[in-house]
Amino acid sequence: IQEVREHRSKMRICPSADEAVDVPSVILEFCDNSFYREDYQAITDYFTKDAVSYDDVIGQMRMLATSNLFEK
């Protein structure tokens, strides 16, 4: 994760890679507010019949956000 963020921080199109951005907090905000629940379900249902549920995806995202993967 650190290597990817460092590489992308040099790209103008990837502001979330900036060192000042707290990615775990952004992920948790995303999880807590269900911003994309309807969109995820509509798009996923359109493309596949055996999709992972939105709640399962959010659970995995919470695990990533609370892991030590984003620590330096």
C-alpha positions as CSV (number, residue, x, y, z in Angstrom):
1,I,0.0,0.0,0.0
2,Q,2.8,2.4,0.9
3,E,4.6,1.8,-2.4
4,V,1.4,2.3,-4.4
5,R,0.5,5.5,-2.5
6,E,4.0,6.9,-3.0
7,H,3.9,6.2,-6.8
8,R,0.4,7.7,-7.1
9,S,1.2,10.7,-5.0
10,K,3.2,12.0,-7.9
11,M,0.1,11.9,-10.1
12,R,-2.3,14.9,-10.2
13,I,-5.3,12.6,-10.8
14,C,-4.9,10.8,-7.5
15,P,-5.3,13.3,-4.6
16,S,-6.2,10.5,-2.2
17,A,-2.6,9.3,-2.3
18,D,-1.5,12.4,-0.7
19,E,0.3,11.7,2.6
20,A,-2.1,14.0,4.5
21,V,-5.1,11.9,3.6
22,D,-6.1,9.5,6.3
23,V,-7.3,6.6,4.1
24,P,-8.6,4.4,6.9
25,S,-10.9,7.3,8.0
26,V,-12.1,7.8,4.5
27,I,-12.9,4.1,4.1
28,L,-14.7,4.0,7.5
29,E,-16.7,7.1,6.5
30,F,-17.6,5.3,3.2
31,C,-18.7,2.3,5.2
32,D,-20.7,4.2,7.8
33,N,-22.7,6.2,5.4
34,S,-23.6,3.6,2.7
35,F,-22.9,6.2,0.0
36,Y,-22.9,3.6,-2.8
37,R,-25.2,0.8,-1.5
38,E,-27.8,1.3,-4.3
39,D,-25.2,1.8,-7.0
40,Y,-23.2,-1.2,-5.9
41,Q,-26.3,-3.4,-5.9
42,A,-27.5,-2.2,-9.3
43,I,-24.2,-2.5,-11.0
44,T,-23.2,-5.8,-9.4
45,D,-26.6,-7.4,-10.1
46,Y,-26.3,-6.2,-13.7
47,F,-22.9,-7.9,-14.3
48,T,-23.1,-11.1,-12.2
49,K,-25.6,-13.4,-10.6
50,D,-23.3,-14.6,-7.8
51,A,-22.1,-11.3,-6.5
52,V,-20.8,-10.6,-3.0
53,S,-23.3,-8.8,-1.0
54,Y,-22.8,-5.1,-0.2
55,D,-22.7,-5.9,3.6
56,D,-20.0,-8.5,3.1
57,V,-17.9,-6.0,1.0
58,I,-18.4,-3.3,3.7
59,G,-17.3,-5.8,6.3
60,Q,-14.1,-6.5,4.4
61,M,-13.5,-2.8,3.9
62,R,-13.8,-2.3,7.6
63,M,-11.3,-5.0,8.2
64,L,-8.8,-3.3,5.8
65,A,-9.4,0.1,7.4
66,T,-8.7,-1.2,10.9
67,S,-5.7,-3.3,10.0
68,N,-2.2,-2.1,10.1
69,L,-1.8,-2.0,6.3
70,F,-1.9,1.8,6.2
71,E,0.7,2.3,8.9
72,K,4.2,3.3,7.9
